[in-house]
Amino acid sequence: MEASQLLLRRSAVRVPALTNVRLQCGDSGSPRGSKVRRRELLLGGLYAPLLALTGGGLLSARARAASTAFTEETVPSIARQLAATAYAPPTADLPPWLAAIGYDEYRDIRFNPTQALWRREGLPFQAQYFHRGFLFKDPVQLFTVAAGQATQVDYSPDLFTFRAGARRGRNERDLGFAGVRLHGAINRPDYFDEIAAFLGASYFRAVAKGQSYGLSARGLALNTVQPAGEEFPVFRRFWIEQPAPSAESIVVHALMDSPSVAGAFRFTIRPGVETVFDVQSRLYPRTELRHAGIAPLTSMYQFGASDRVGVDDYRPAVHDSDGLAMWTGAGEQIWRPLHNPSVVQDSGFEDAAPRAFGLMQRQREFSDYADSEAHYEKRPRA
């Protein structure tokens, strides 16, 4: 399958270091209106050039590790000072057997749900962790935040079950985490479904009630479709705020890093019939960013009912999204269907003060896809 990635553009725009983006899941087929229905992700940010942003001072790794106090300025301060230093890539110091495992072996490493964060406390959200391995070799540090104090989550093999091809992991003491996923009672009150996940580079994704995972968002896109190749920033650390017993939202902070830029992100996640992400990002470039994307989306389109040239498949369609919807600053609504070209194509759309845009999955019946395993009719809109 080929992946389709679309980014909206504006030319000659200076974006401040602090950017606010809202992602909202709803049921509407159009981005128009201030209230969006379920399973539809709308982003207030745009793919825009970032010009000549700079960072500041230095904070040693030892000082960061020794500090336990946490405020809203903790992650931005770390990102700003990280950007003032030379980039150091993450260490992929995995045992050879773990570094070489494939998809099936990686699936044999499962988080033990009885060890979920805040399960024993009976809080409205729980967190589970992704293990390193397969495509996800970079180590990620995880912290919990309560009463203004940050505490690092220590790795233990007891947090996971290691089956079949991954049994050797039972005897390893410090393999590390690759990401985190959040769970909540989104579909029924007695079961905590997975509602959001942060795994791989700066990717994150979420679902609304009754949905399954499909497309993803990213913290930042750099040099997409450029001859020199794309740069993929990574989330290196996450701080997860402990929710109150009656909380309807959960807050996650993330530290992003890449050769060109460091960044601080704050995600406020409100799951439900409408799942909403409020995203604040602060970017501290190490160099001038000429091709940077704010609020990028990544989706998949293989073929559709009216786009089956050369397709030999019993299913009517295979895609996570089927088109790009835009609501312009002038109030015009634009729809651009996706297709699967034989070569990479780059499409640009310019607008002044755009109101909304998103990748849509409009067909919502099982018969539209006839796939009893993938259930493309349940994929979120974005």
C-alpha positions in Angstrom: 0.0 0.0 0.0 1.2 3.5 -0.7 0.8 6.3 1.9 -0.6 9.7 0.9 0.5 12.7 2.9 -1.0 16.1 2.3 0.1 19.4 3.8 -1.5 22.8 3.3 0.8 25.7 2.5 0.9 29.4 3.0 3.7 31.4 1.5 5.8 34.1 3.2 4.3 33.6 6.6 6.3 34.0 9.8 5.2 31.6 12.5 5.9 32.5 16.1 7.6 30.1 18.4 4.3 29.3 20.2 1.7 27.7 17.9 -1.8 26.6 19.0 -3.6 23.9 17.1 -6.9 22.1 17.7 -7.7 18.7 16.5 -11.3 17.6 16.9 -13.0 14.3 16.2 -16.6 14.4 14.9 -19.2 13.0 12.6 -19.6 15.9 10.1 -18.5 15.5 6.5 -17.6 19.1 6.2 -15.1 21.3 8.0 -17.5 24.2 8.1 -18.8 25.5 11.4 -17.3 26.1 14.8 -18.6 22.9 16.3 -17.5 19.8 14.5 -19.2 16.4 14.9 -17.7 13.1 15.9 -14.8 11.3 14.3 -13.5 14.3 12.3 -10.1 15.8 13.0 -9.9 19.5 12.1 -6.7 21.4 12.5 -6.5 25.2 13.0 -2.8 25.1 12.1 -1.4 25.1 8.6 1.7 23.9 6.7 3.7 27.1 6.7 7.3 28.2 6.2 9.1 29.0 9.4 11.8 31.6 8.9 14.8 32.4 11.1 13.6 31.2 14.5 16.4 31.0 17.1 17.0 29.2 20.4 19.0 30.1 23.6 21.3 28.8 26.5 22.5 25.4 27.8 21.3 23.1 30.5 23.3 20.0 31.3 21.8 16.5 31.1 22.8 16.0 34.7 21.0 19.1 35.9 17.8 18.1 34.0 17.9 14.6 35.5 18.4 15.9 39.1 15.5 18.3 38.9 12.1 17.0 40.1 10.1 20.3 40.0 7.8 20.6 37.0 5.9 23.7 35.7 4.4 24.8 32.4 7.8 26.3 31.5 9.9 23.1 32.2 9.7 21.5 28.8 10.0 24.8 26.8 13.1 25.6 28.9 14.7 22.2 28.1 13.8 22.5 24.4 15.2 26.1 24.1 18.5 25.1 25.8 18.7 21.8 23.8 18.5 23.8 20.6 21.6 25.8 21.6 23.7 22.6 21.6 24.8 20.5 18.7 22.4 17.7 17.8 23.1 14.3 19.3 21.1 11.4 17.7 19.3 9.0 20.0 21.3 5.9 20.9 19.9 2.7 19.5 21.8 0.4 22.0 19.5 -2.6 21.7 20.6 -6.2 22.0 21.1 -7.7 18.5 18.2 -10.0 18.9 15.8 -7.1 19.7 17.2 -4.8 17.1 16.6 -7.5 14.4 13.1 -8.6 15.3 10.3 -8.2 12.7 6.6 -7.3 13.0 5.4 -10.6 14.3 8.1 -10.9 17.0 7.5 -7.3 18.1 3.8 -8.1 18.5 4.9 -10.9 20.9 6.0 -8.1 23.4 2.8 -7.0 25.1 2.3 -4.5 27.9 0.7 -6.2 31.0 -2.5 -4.2 31.5 -2.5 -5.0 35.2 0.6 -2.8 35.4 -1.1 0.2 33.8 -0.4 3.6 35.3 -3.2 4.7 37.7 -5.1 1.5 37.3 -4.9 0.8 41.1 -5.9 4.4 41.9 -9.1 4.1 39.9 -8.5 7.3 38.0 -10.5 8.1 34.8 -7.4 7.6 32.6 -4.7 5.0 32.4 -1.3 4.9 30.6 0.5 1.9 29.1 3.9 1.8 27.5 5.3 0.7 24.2 8.5 -1.5 24.2 11.5 -0.7 22.0 12.1 -2.9 18.9 11.1 -3.4 15.3 10.8 0.1 13.7 10.8 1.8 17.1 14.4 1.5 18.3 14.9 5.0 19.7 14.7 5.2 23.5 11.9 7.4 25.0 12.0 8.7 28.6 8.6 8.7 30.4 7.7 10.8 33.4 4.6 11.2 35.5 3.7 14.6 37.0 1.8 15.1 40.2 1.6 18.1 42.6 4.3 19.9 40.6 6.8 17.1 40.8 8.0 14.9 37.9 9.0 11.3 38.5 10.6 9.1 35.8 9.0 5.8 35.0 11.6 3.1 35.4 11.8 0.2 32.9 11.1 -3.3 34.2 10.5 -6.5 32.2 7.7 -7.1 34.6 5.7 -4.4 32.9 5.5 -6.6 29.8 4.8 -10.2 28.7 7.3 -11.7 26.3 5.9 -14.5 24.1 7.4 -16.8 21.5 10.1 -15.1 19.5 10.6 -12.4 22.2 11.1 -14.6 25.2 14.7 -13.4 25.7 13.4 -10.1 26.9 12.3 -11.6 30.2 16.0 -11.7 31.3 16.9 -8.1 30.2 16.8 -5.4 32.8 17.0 -2.1 30.8 15.6 -2.3 27.3 13.6 0.9 27.5 10.4 2.4 26.2 9.5 3.5 22.7 6.3 5.5 23.4 3.1 5.6 25.4 -0.6 5.1 24.9 -3.6 6.4 26.8 -6.7 4.5 27.8 -10.1 5.7 28.9 -13.7 4.5 29.2 -14.7 5.9 25.9 -17.1 3.2 24.6 -18.4 1.8 27.9 -18.0 2.7 31.5 -16.5 -0.7 32.6 -13.7 -0.9 30.1 -10.7 1.3 29.3 -10.2 1.4 25.5 -7.1 2.8 23.9 -7.9 6.4 23.0 -4.5 7.9 21.9 -1.0 6.8 21.1 2.4 8.4 20.8 4.8 6.1 18.9 7.5 6.6 16.3 9.2 9.9 15.4 6.7 12.6 16.3 3.6 10.6 15.3 0.5 10.6 17.4 -3.0 9.4 16.7 -6.4 9.2 18.4 -9.9 7.9 18.0 -13.4 9.0 19.0 -16.2 6.8 20.3 -16.8 3.7 18.1 -13.7 4.3 16.0 -10.5 2.4 15.2 -7.1 3.8 14.4 -6.4 5.1 10.9 -4.5 8.2 9.9 -1.9 10.0 12.1 -0.8 13.5 12.9 2.8 14.6 13.6 4.4 17.2 15.7 6.3 18.7 12.8 7.1 17.9 9.2 10.5 19.0 7.7 11.6 19.0 4.1 8.7 16.9 2.8 9.0 16.0 -0.9 12.4 17.8 -1.0 15.2 16.4 -3.1 17.5 16.1 -0.1 15.0 13.9 1.7 12.7 14.4 4.6 13.8 14.9 8.1 11.8 13.3 10.9 11.9 14.9 14.3 11.4 12.6 17.2 9.6 12.9 20.6 12.4 12.0 23.1 10.5 12.5 26.4 7.0 12.6 27.6 5.5 14.0 30.8 2.0 12.7 31.7 0.0 14.7 34.2 -1.9 12.7 36.7 -5.6 13.5 36.2 -8.0 14.4 38.9 -10.6 11.7 39.9 -13.3 13.5 38.0 -11.2 14.7 35.1 -12.6 14.6 31.6 -9.2 15.4 29.9 -5.6 14.5 30.3 -2.5 16.5 29.6 0.7 15.2 28.0 3.9 17.2 27.5 6.5 16.2 24.9 10.1 17.2 24.1 10.9 17.0 20.4 14.3 17.0 18.8 16.0 16.7 15.4 19.1 17.9 13.6 17.3 21.2 12.7 15.0 22.0 15.6 14.0 21.3 19.1 10.4 21.7 20.4 8.1 21.6 23.3 4.6 20.3 23.0 1.6 20.4 25.3 -1.4 18.1 24.4 -4.7 18.5 26.2 -6.8 15.4 25.2 -10.6 15.2 25.7 -11.9 11.9 24.5 -15.5 11.0 23.9 -18.2 11.2 21.2 -16.0 14.1 20.1 -12.3 13.6 20.8 -10.4 16.9 20.9 -6.7 17.6 21.0 -5.6 21.1 22.0 -2.0 21.4 21.0 0.5 24.1 22.0 3.9 23.9 20.4 7.1 26.0 20.8 9.8 25.5 18.2 13.5 26.4 18.7 15.4 25.8 15.5 19.1 25.1 15.3 19.1 26.4 11.7 16.7 28.2 9.4 13.7 26.1 8.5 12.7 26.7 4.9 10.3 23.7 4.5 8.6 23.1 7.8 5.0 21.8 8.2 2.8 22.8 11.1 0.0 20.3 12.0 0.9 17.7 9.3 -1.3 14.7 8.7 -0.3 11.3 7.2 -2.9 9.0 5.8 -3.2 6.0 3.4 -5.0 5.7 0.1 -4.6 2.6 -2.1 -7.7 2.7 -4.3 -11.3 3.8 -4.3 -14.5 2.7 -6.0 -13.9 5.1 -8.9 -10.1 4.7 -9.0 -9.5 1.0 -9.7 -7.3 1.0 -12.8 -5.1 -2.1 -12.6 -6.6 -3.2 -9.3 -7.5 -6.9 -8.8 -9.2 -6.9 -5.4 -12.7 -8.0 -4.3 -12.9 -5.1 -1.9 -14.6 -1.9 -3.3 -12.1 0.4 -1.7 -9.0 0.4 0.5 -8.1 3.7 2.2 -7.9 5.5 5.5 -9.0 8.8 3.9 -10.5 9.6 0.5 -10.2 13.4 0.2 -9.0 16.7 1.4 -11.7 19.2 2.6 -10.9 22.9 3.0 -12.9 25.8 4.3 -11.1 28.9 3.1 -10.9 32.4 4.7 -13.4 33.6 2.1 -15.9 31.0 3.2 -15.5 28.7 0.1 -15.6 25.0 0.7 -13.3 22.9 -1.5 -13.0 19.2 -1.9 -10.1 17.4 -3.5 -10.3 13.6 -3.9 -7.2 11.5 -3.2 -5.7 9.1 -5.7 -2.7 6.8 -5.9 -0.2 8.1 -8.5 2.6 6.1 -9.9 5.1 8.8 -8.9 5.4 11.1 -6.0 3.3 14.3 -6.5 3.2 17.5 -4.5 0.1 19.7 -4.5 0.0 23.1 -2.8 -3.0 25.3 -1.8 -2.6 28.9 -0.7 -5.1 30.8 1.3 -5.3 33.9 3.6 -6.7 33.2 7.1 -8.1 29.7 6.3 -10.8 28.5 8.7 -10.3 24.8 8.6 -9.0 21.8 6.7 -8.9 18.1 7.1 -8.5 14.6 5.5 -12.0 13.0 5.3 -13.2 9.4 5.3 -16.7 10.0 3.9 -18.0 6.5 3.2 -19.2 5.0 6.5 -20.9 1.7 5.6 -19.2 -1.8 5.8 -20.3 -2.5 2.2 -18.2 0.5 1.1 -15.0 -1.5 1.9 -16.2 -5.1 2.6 -13.2 -5.7 4.9 -14.1 -7.6 8.1 -10.7 -7.2 9.5 -9.6 -3.7 8.7 -13.0 -2.0 9.0 -12.0 1.1 7.0 -15.5 2.5 7.6 -14.5 3.1 11.2 -11.3 5.1 10.5 -11.3 8.6 11.8 -11.5 11.7 9.6 -8.6 14.1 9.9 
